[in-house]
Amino acid sequence: MPESLWTKPGETLSHKNACKEFGLTEDEVFKAMQAGKLQYRENVAHGNPYLRLLRSEVKSLVCDLYGPNHLEAQAVKHQLKKVNREINSLKRKLKSLERQKAELIERQHQ
């Protein structure tokens, strides 16, 4: 693979995120690495080691193991989780702002 894929934003992901995003098990990822289906690089973040994989190779692996329909279903499922997480975050922020507004209105009337 060209070296540039390893440096482009969004072209790599950790083995843990590959499992979450594409519905793979760590065992499936490790077996694919041993079989030479996945290239990887060892990295460390904040003292914690992890394996970096190429997104395109992970997608190919998922298609080989489960078919292209699984890839689409996992993408939708992953995106839905992200949207729900953002909605919940905004709800918490809205509650905080409403409390702050109520306090300011109370102080204004004093």
Secondary structure, DSSP 8 states (H G I E B T S, - for coil): --THHHHSTTSEEEHHHHHHHHT--HHHHHHHHHTTSS-EEEEEETTEEEEEEEHHHHHHHHHHHH-HHHHHHHHHHHHHHHHHHHHHHHHHHHHHHHHHHHHHHHHHT-
